[in-house]
Amino acid sequence: MAVLPGTTIEISELKSGVSRQLFDGIFAAGGITLSQVSIMTGLEPHSIQNWVKRGFVSPPQKRQYSKEQFARIVTIHMLRDSLQIERVCSILSYINGTLNDEGDDLIRDSELYHRYVDMVASGGLSLSREAVNAAAREAAADYEEPTVGARDRLCKVLQMMAYAHYASLARRTAEDILAGLE
């Protein structure tokens, strides 16, 4: 069993399109509640509410979190083990401007997350700079730029996400090994 990056959602296999399929099912009836977000991410509700209060995530509408808000929460959660939350948010701001305003986004948060999951699922992603750059370019290949230079920004963000996510996975693995020594 695998786990969808940044979530507690178990999947049979990490493959291209799996996050899109899951998100479509989760959000088929509309938004989800704070408790559902908490269960699917493993985050405490007060952490999520704090991120909303600090402007990292836009406020829920009628106590319901949208697909875009959920994707933002998952992305922040996935990267914050290796980067300070302010750094994660600066990465997201690089591609999407003001974090609590979806109107200035170059790419929807869910689309960014899906492209990242597809990039990781493509397999063979080594940590060499060339391989990560190539995988990011492939993940962004069919992205339609709303402004000149947006594809380059997307590639850079995908690269940063890969390194930060893999750093957090390596850290957790090291901690597991260390726990086995005690």
DRENTOR-984756 format. One record per residue: residue in three letters; x, y, z of N, C-alpha, C, O, CB in turn. Coordinates in pm, whole numbers, padded with zeros to 5 digits, always signed. Glycine has a CB too. Layout:
<guzas>
ALAXYZXYZXYZXYZXYZ ...
</guzas>
This chain:
<guzas>
MET+00083-00119+00000+00000+00000+00000+00087+00125+00000+00190+00131+00068-00095+00000+00121 ALA+00047+00222-00075+00115+00351-00079+00022+00456-00018-00096+00431+00005+00154+00390-00226 VAL+00078+00572+00007-00001+00683+00062+00013+00801-00034+00123+00832-00079+00046+00721+00208 LEU-00098+00865-00063-00096+00983-00148-00014+01092-00079-00042+01123+00037-00241+01032-00180 PRO+00085+01150-00146+00174+01249-00081+00097+01359-00008+00004+01419-00061+00264+01312-00185 GLY+00139+01384+00117+00080+01489+00198-00051+01454+00265-00112+01538+00331+00059+01607+00115 THR-00094+01329+00248-00222+01287+00306-00205+01158+00386-00095+01102+00394-00328+01267+00196 THR-00313+01112+00443-00318+00981+00507-00396+00882+00420-00426+00771+00463-00381+00991+00648 ILE-00429+00923+00298-00512+00844+00209-00428+00731+00148-00332+00755+00076-00573+00932+00097 GLU-00468+00608+00179-00397+00492+00126-00446+00462-00015-00566+00466-00044-00416+00369+00217 ILE-00351+00431-00101-00382+00396-00239-00308+00267-00272-00206+00236-00211-00342+00511-00338 SER-00358+00193-00368-00293+00066-00402-00159+00089-00470-00064+00013-00450-00384-00018-00493 GLU-00152+00197-00550-00030+00223-00625-00025+00371-00660-00126+00430-00696-00022+00135-00754 LEU+00093+00431-00648+00112+00570-00687+00136+00572-00837+00243+00536-00885+00230+00637-00610 LYS+00034+00615-00911+00045+00618-01056-00016+00749-01108-00093+00815-01039-00026+00495-01120 SER+00018+00781-01228-00031+00904-01290-00183+00905-01291-00247+00806-01325+00024+00917-01433 GLY-00240+01018-01253-00385+01034-01253-00455+00994-01125-00573+01022-01109-00442+00958-01363 VAL-00384+00928-01034-00450+00877-00913-00502+00991-00825-00611+00979-00769-00353+00789-00833 SER-00429+01100-00813-00475+01209-00728-00597+01278-00789-00689+01317-00717-00363+01311-00705 ARG-00599+01293-00921-00715+01354-00987-00840+01269-00962-00946+01322-00929-00690+01369-01140 GLN-00825+01139-00978-00937+01047-00960-00989+01054-00816-01110+01059-00794-00895+00904-00995 LEU-00898+01053-00720-00941+01060-00580-01007+01194-00548-01112+01197-00484-00821+01038-00488 PHE-00948+01303-00593-01006+01435-00567-01145+01445-00629-01236+01501-00568-00914+01546-00622 ASP-01162+01393-00751-01293+01397-00816-01398+01324-00731-01511+01371-00718-01286+01334-00957 GLY-01359+01211-00675-01452+01137-00590-01480+01208-00459-01595+01216-00415-01397+00999-00561 ILE-01376+01259-00396-01392+01328-00266-01480+01451-00280-01561+01479-00192-01254+01368-00209 PHE-01464+01525-00389-01534+01652-00404-01654+01644-00499-01704+01747-00543-01439+01757-00453 ALA-01700+01523-00529-01814+01505-00620-01940+01574-00568-02019+01626-00647-01841+01356-00640 ALA-01958+01575-00438-02079+01634-00380-02055+01777-00330-02144+01836-00268-02129+01548-00266 GLY-01938+01832-00356-01909+01969-00310-01791+01970-00215-01698+01891-00230-02031+02031-00242 GLY-01795+02061-00118-01686+02078-00024-01682+01971+00084-01771+01886+00094-01694+02212+00039 ILE-01577+01978+00165-01562+01886+00277-01542+01967+00406-01501+02083+00402-01443+01789+00254 THR-01570+01904+00517-01563+01973+00646-01421+01973+00702-01334+01901+00655-01658+01907+00745 LEU-01400+02056+00802-01271+02062+00870-01232+01926+00925-01116+01886+00913-01275+02165+00982 SER-01326+01854+00984-01292+01722+01040-01250+01625+00930-01162+01542+00952-01411+01665+01118 GLN-01311+01634+00812-01271+01548+00701-01132+01584+00652-01051+01496+00622-01372+01559+00587 VAL-01103+01714+00642-00969+01758+00603-00867+01706+00704-00761+01657+00667-00961+01913+00592 SER-00901+01716+00831-00812+01671+00939-00784+01521+00928-00669+01479+00940-00874+01704+01076 ILE-00885+01443+00905-00869+01297+00893-00784+01262+00771-00697+01175+00778-01007+01228+00884 MET-00809+01329+00659-00739+01293+00535-00596+01346+00529-00517+01302+00445-00816+01347+00417 THR-00561+01438+00618-00424+01491+00619-00345+01450+00743-00222+01452+00742-00427+01642+00610 GLY-00416+01412+00848-00349+01382+00974-00314+01507+01053-00245+01500+01154-00223+01302+00948 LEU-00362+01621+01008-00336+01748+01077-00442+01773+01184-00557+01731+01170-00334+01865+00976 GLU-00402+01840+01289-00498+01881+01391-00584+01994+01334-00534+02078+01259-00425+01927+01522 PRO-00713+01996+01367-00800+02104+01317-00748+02244+01348-00761+02336+01267-00939+02088+01375 HIS-00689+02261+01467-00641+02396+01503-00525+02439+01414-00507+02559+01391-00597+02399+01651 SER-00445+02346+01362-00337+02381+01269-00395+02435+01139-00348+02536+01086-00247+02258+01240 ILE-00495+02368+01088-00560+02411+00964-00624+02548+00984-00609+02637+00900-00667+02308+00918 GLN-00694+02566+01095-00757+02694+01124-00653+02805+01140-00678+02919+01101-00841+02684+01251 ASN-00538+02772+01196-00430+02869+01210-00378+02911+01072-00349+03029+01050-00315+02811+01296 TRP-00365+02816+00981-00319+02849+00846-00417+02941+00776-00377+03030+00701-00299+02720+00763 VAL-00547+02920+00800-00649+03009+00744-00634+03147+00806-00635+03248+00735-00792+02952+00768 LYS-00621+03152+00938-00608+03279+01009-00485+03357+00962-00489+03479+00953-00601+03255+01160 ARG-00376+03285+00933-00251+03350+00891-00249+03384+00742-00153+03443+00694-00134+03261+00924 GLY-00355+03347+00669-00365+03381+00527-00296+03284+00433-00281+03314+00315-00310+03516+00506 PHE-00254+03169+00483-00190+03069+00397-00292+02994+00312-00261+02944+00205-00110+02970+00482 VAL-00414+02989+00363-00526+02922+00296-00646+03015+00306-00668+03077+00410-00558+02780+00360 SER-00722+03027+00198-00841+03113+00204-00946+03050+00296-00949+02928+00312-00900+03135+00062 PRO-01031+03133+00357-01131+03081+00451-01232+02989+00383-01268+03010+00266-01205+03196+00518 PRO-01279+02887+00454-01381+02799+00398-01512+02876+00379-01540+02972+00451-01403+02675+00490 GLN-01591+02832+00283-01721+02892+00258-01828+02801+00319-01837+02683+00285-01745+02913+00105 LYS-01909+02857+00408-02015+02780+00475-01959+02656+00541-02019+02548+00535-02126+02741+00375 ARG-01841+02671+00605-01773+02564+00677-01731+02447+00589-01711+02335+00637-01862+02513+00786 GLN-01717+02473+00460-01678+02370+00364-01548+02412+00296-01535+02526+00251-01790+02344+00259 TYR-01454+02319+00289-01328+02343+00221-01341+02291+00078-01393+02182+00054-01209+02275+00295 SER-01294+02371-00017-01301+02334-00158-01183+02245-00196-01091+02224-00118-01304+02461-00247 LYS-01188+02195-00317-01079+02115-00372-00949+02196-00373-00842+02142-00344-01114+02067-00514 GLU-00958+02324-00407-00839+02409-00413-00780+02431-00274-00658+02427-00256-00872+02543-00479 GLN-00865+02455-00177-00818+02474-00038-00755+02346+00014-00651+02349+00080-00934+02519+00054 PHE-00818+02233-00013-00764+02105+00031-00627+02079-00032-00535+02036+00037-00862+01990-00004 ALA-00615+02107-00161-00486+02087-00229-00380+02177-00168-00266+02133-00152-00499+02116-00380 ARG-00414+02300-00134-00317+02391-00071-00274+02335+00065-00155+02335+00096-00379+02533-00054 ILE-00370+02289+00144-00340+02234+00276-00248+02112+00263-00151+02098+00337-00470+02196+00351 VAL-00280+02024+00170-00201+01903+00148-00058+01939+00104+00039+01878+00150-00268+01812+00043 THR-00047+02035+00016+00085+02076-00032+00169+02135+00081+00286+02100+00096+00072+02177-00147 ILE+00110+02222+00159+00182+02281+00272+00225+02171+00369+00339+02167+00414+00095+02386+00345 HIS+00132+02082+00400+00161+01972+00493+00274+01884+00441+00360+01841+00518+00034+01888+00516 MET+00274+01856+00312+00374+01769+00251+00514+01829+00260+00612+01756+00276+00339+01741+00105 LEU+00524+01960+00252+00654+02026+00244+00704+02082+00377+00823+02113+00390+00647+02136+00144 ARG+00617+02096+00474+00657+02167+00596+00748+02086+00688+00804+02142+00783+00535+02208+00672 ASP+00764+01957+00664+00858+01879+00744+01003+01916+00713+01091+01901+00797+00837+01730+00719 SER+01027+01964+00591+01164+01997+00553+01188+02147+00536+01302+02192+00532+01199+01926+00426 LEU+01081+02224+00526+01094+02369+00510+01006+02439+00613+00901+02389+00650+01056+02413+00367 GLN+01050+02555+00657+00964+02636+00744+00838+02672+00666+00843+02690+00544+01039+02765+00794 ILE+00728+02681+00735+00601+02706+00668+00604+02836+00588+00540+02846+00483+00487+02710+00769 GLU+00676+02935+00637+00686+03061+00563+00759+03040+00430+00726+03105+00331+00760+03166+00648 ARG+00858+02950+00428+00929+02919+00304+00839+02844+00206+00841+02870+00086+01056+02836+00334 VAL+00759+02751+00259+00663+02679+00175+00568+02779+00111+00538+02771-00008+00584+02573+00258 CYS+00521+02872+00190+00426+02971+00139+00493+03065+00038+00427+03112-00055+00367+03052+00255 SER+00621+03093+00056+00689+03177-00044+00703+03102-00177+00696+03163-00284+00830+03220+00008 ILE+00722+02970-00171+00725+02889-00293+00590+02897-00363+00583+02916-00485+00762+02741-00261 LEU+00482+02882-00286+00348+02887-00344+00316+03027-00395+00248+03042-00497+00244+02844-00241 SER+00362+03129-00326+00341+03267-00371+00415+03295-00500+00370+03376-00581+00385+03366-00263 TYR+00527+03231-00520+00606+03249-00642+00523+03214-00766+00537+03277-00871+00733+03162-00638 ILE+00436+03114-00753+00353+03073-00867+00212+03131-00857+00145+03149-00959+00346+02922-00875 ASN+00165+03160-00735+00026+03198-00719+00002+03330-00647-00109+03353-00597-00045+03093-00648 GLY+00099+03415-00640+00077+03548-00584+00028+03545-00441+00082+03472-00358-00021+03623-00668 THR-00073+03624-00412-00130+03632-00278-00201+03501-00245-00289+03457-00319-00227+03751-00266 LEU-00162+03440-00134-00211+03305-00105-00360+03297-00074-00422+03194-00102-00136+03248+00011 ASN-00419+03401-00019-00562+03391+00013-00649+03456-00095-00764+03490-00070-00590+03458+00149 ASP-00592+03472-00217-00665+03527-00331-00640+03437-00451-00531+03438-00508-00622+03674-00360 GLU-00740+03360-00490-00725+03268-00603-00729+03341-00737-00697+03281-00840-00834+03162-00600 GLY-00767+03467-00738-00779+03543-00862-00647+03570-00932-00646+03594-01053-00846+03672-00834 ASP-00535+03567-00860-00405+03596-00921-00321+03471-00945-00202+03481-00973-00328+03693-00834 ASP-00382+03354-00934-00309+03228-00949-00271+03202-01095-00352+03223-01185-00393+03111-00896 LEU-00149+03155-01116-00105+03112-01249-00148+02968-01275-00157+02925-01390+00048+03126-01262 ILE-00175+02894-01167-00221+02755-01179-00305+02726-01055-00271+02770-00945-00099+02654-01194 ARG-00412+02652-01072-00493+02615-00956-00411+02526-00863-00328+02448-00909-00624+02542-00999 ASP-00435+02537-00733-00361+02455-00636-00380+02307-00661-00285+02229-00647-00406+02489-00494 SER-00500+02266-00699-00522+02124-00726-00443+02079-00848-00389+01968-00849-00672+02095-00746 GLU-00435+02163-00950-00359+02128-01070-00210+02119-01039-00142+02030-01091-00385+02230-01182 LEU-00159+02208-00958-00018+02202-00916+00009+02071-00842+00107+02002-00870+00017+02323-00825 TYR-00079+02037-00748-00063+01913-00672-00070+01791-00764+00014+01701-00753-00172+01903-00563 HIS-00167+01787-00855-00181+01672-00945-00058+01658-01035-00011+01547-01058-00307+01687-01031 ARG-00008+01768-01083+00113+01762-01168+00231+01710-01086+00314+01635-01137+00145+01902-01227 TYR+00239+01751-00959+00348+01702-00875+00334+01551-00852+00431+01477-00866+00351+01777-00740 VAL+00215+01505-00817+00194+01362-00794+00224+01283-00921+00287+01178-00914+00049+01335-00748 ASP+00180+01332-01036+00209+01264-01162+00360+01260-01188+00412+01161-01240+00137+01333-01278 MET+00429+01368-01153+00574+01374-01170+00643+01267-01086+00733+01198-01134+00628+01514-01132 VAL+00601+01253-00961+00659+01152-00872+00619+01012-00919+00700+00919-00915+00613+01175-00726 ALA+00495+00997-00963+00445+00867-01005+00509+00818-01134+00509+00698-01163+00295+00872-01022 SER+00564+00910-01211+00625+00870-01338+00742+00774-01315+00788+00708-01409+00673+00992-01415 GLY+00789+00767-01191+00892+00670-01154+01029+00709-01203+01044+00792-01292+00857+00535-01208 GLY+01127+00648-01144+01263+00671-01185+01314+00811-01153+01419+00851-01202+01276+00647-01329 LEU+01241+00883-01071+01283+01019-01036+01397+01008-00935+01375+00980-00818+01165+01103-00979 SER+01516+01032-00984+01630+01032-00894+01647+01174-00842+01576+01265-00886+01761+00982-00966 LEU+01737+01192-00752+01756+01325-00696+01862+01405-00770+01902+01512-00724+01793+01314-00551 SER+01907+01355-00882+02003+01434-00959+01929+01556-01015+01813+01548-01053+02067+01350-01075 ARG+01999+01665-01017+01938+01790-01062+01884+01776-01205+01777+01829-01236+02041+01906-01055 GLU+01956+01708-01290+01913+01689-01429+01783+01609-01437+01693+01644-01512+02024+01620-01509 ALA+01775+01501-01358+01655+01417-01359+01533+01492-01305+01424+01482-01362+01677+01290-01278 VAL+01551+01567-01198+01441+01645-01140+01397+01753-01239+01278+01774-01259+01482+01707-01005 ASN+01493+01821-01300+01460+01925-01399+01382+01865-01516+01283+01923-01562+01588+01993-01450 ALA+01427+01750-01565+01360+01684-01678+01219+01641-01640+01126+01658-01718+01442+01563-01726 ALA+01204+01585-01521+01072+01541-01475+00978+01661-01459+00860+01651-01493+01083+01464-01341 ALA+01028+01772-01408+00946+01893-01393+00906+01947-01530+00791+01987-01549+01023+02001-01312 ARG+00999+01949-01624+00966+01997-01759+00858+01908-01823+00767+01957-01889+01094+01999-01849 GLU+00871+01778-01802+00770+01686-01857+00634+01709-01791+00532+01709-01859+00814+01538-01837 ALA+00633+01729-01660+00508+01752-01588+00441+01883-01630+00319+01897-01620+00533+01753-01437 ALA+00520+01978-01677+00467+02109-01717+00451+02122-01868+00410+02228-01917+00558+02218-01666 ALA+00482+02017-01942+00486+02026-02089+00354+02073-02150+00356+02155-02243+00522+01891-02147 ASP+00242+02025-02102+00113+02062-02162+00044+02178-02090-00073+02206-02115+00021+01942-02165 TYR+00115+02243-02000+00061+02357-01925+00047+02477-02019+00143+02517-02085+00152+02393-01804 GLU-00072+02533-02025-00096+02649-02110-00069+02775-02028-00141+02806-01933-00242+02649-02166 GLU+00035+02845-02067+00079+02963-01993-00021+03077-02002-00056+03121-02112+00215+03009-02044 PRO-00069+03126-01887-00155+03245-01892-00073+03372-01916-00125+03471-01968-00235+03258-01761 THR+00054+03368-01879+00146+03480-01903+00282+03423-01942+00313+03308-01910+00157+03572-01777 VAL+00359+03502-02009+00493+03459-02050+00577+03429-01925+00579+03508-01830+00563+03568-02138 GLY+00645+03316-01926+00731+03277-01814+00663+03192-01708+00728+03144-01616+00786+03399-01750 ALA+00531+03172-01721+00458+03093-01621+00504+02948-01618+00513+02888-01511+00307+03100-01648 ARG+00533+02890-01736+00579+02750-01740+00712+02735-01667+00734+02636-01596+00592+02702-01886 ASP+00802+02831-01684+00930+02827-01614+00909+02834-01462+00975+02764-01387+01022+02942-01660 ARG+00817+02919-01419+00786+02928-01276+00731+02796-01225+00769+02749-01118+00684+03042-01250 LEU+00641+02735-01302+00585+02606-01264+00694+02501-01251+00695+02424-01154+00480+02560-01367 CYS+00785+02497-01345+00896+02400-01339+00980+02420-01214+01015+02323-01147+00985+02411-01465 LYS+01012+02543-01183+01091+02572-01063+01018+02529-00936+01079+02472-00846+01125+02721-01056 VAL+00888+02556-00930+00810+02517-00812+00805+02365-00800+00821+02312-00690+00666+02575-00819 LEU+00783+02295-00910+00781+02148-00906+00915+02092-00861+00920+01993-00788+00745+02092-01044 GLN+01025+02154-00905+01157+02111-00862+01174+02130-00711+01221+02040-00641+01267+02189-00938 MET+01136+02248-00662+01148+02275-00518+01061+02179-00437+01103+02131-00331+01108+02420-00486 MET+00941+02151-00487+00853+02057-00418+00918+01919-00410+00912+01854-00306+00717+02048-00489 ALA+00978+01876-00520+01041+01743-00522+01151+01734-00418+01155+01639-00340+01096+01712-00661 TYR+01240+01830-00417+01351+01825-00321+01303+01835-00177+01352+01763-00090+01451+01937-00350 ALA+01208+01923-00150+01157+01938-00013+01082+01813+00032+01099+01768+00145+01065+02061-00003 HIS+01001+01756-00057+00925+01635-00022+01019+01517+00002+01003+01444+00100+00825+01600-00134 TYR+01117+01500-00086+01212+01390-00069+01297+01410+00057+01334+01312+00122+01302+01377-00192 ALA+01328+01533+00090+01403+01560+00214+01322+01518+00335+01377+01461+00430+01441+01709+00224 SER+01194+01545+00334+01111+01506+00448+01098+01353+00456+01097+01297+00565+00971+01571+00438 LEU+01088+01287+00340+01082+01140+00340+01213+01081+00392+01211+00984+00467+01052+01087+00198 ALA+01325+01138+00351+01456+01089+00398+01469+01110+00548+01520+01023+00619+01572+01162+00323 ARG+01423+01223+00597+01429+01251+00741+01347+01149+00819+01392+01097+00921+01378+01394+00770 ARG+01225+01122+00770+01140+01024+00839+01202+00885+00838+01194+00812+00937+01001+01019+00775 THR+01264+00848+00728+01331+00718+00718+01446+00710+00817+01463+00609+00886+01382+00694+00575 ALA+01524+00817+00825+01637+00821+00921+01584+00810+01064+01643+00740+01147+01719+00953+00904 GLU+01474+00877+01095+01415+00870+01229+01365+00730+01260+01377+00684+01374+01302+00970+01242 ASP+01307+00662+01160+01261+00523+01179+01378+00431+01209+01369+00345+01297+01186+00474+01055 ILE+01488+00449+01136+01607+00367+01159+01663+00395+01298+01701+00303+01371+01714+00394+01051 LEU+01668+00522+01334+01718+00561+01466+01632+00502+01577+01684+00457+01679+01721+00713+01478 ALA+01501+00501+01558+01411+00444+01658+01437+00294+01676+01420+00241+01785+01266+00468+01620 GLY+01476+00228+01569+01509+00086+01576+01637+00057+01650+01658-00055+01694+01519+00028+01439 LEU+01724+00157+01666+01849+00139+01738+01829+00147+01889+01909+00094+01966+01950+00244+01694 GLU+01725+00212+01929+01702+00236+02073+01641+00119+02143+01616+00124+02263+01614+00357+02094 
</guzas>
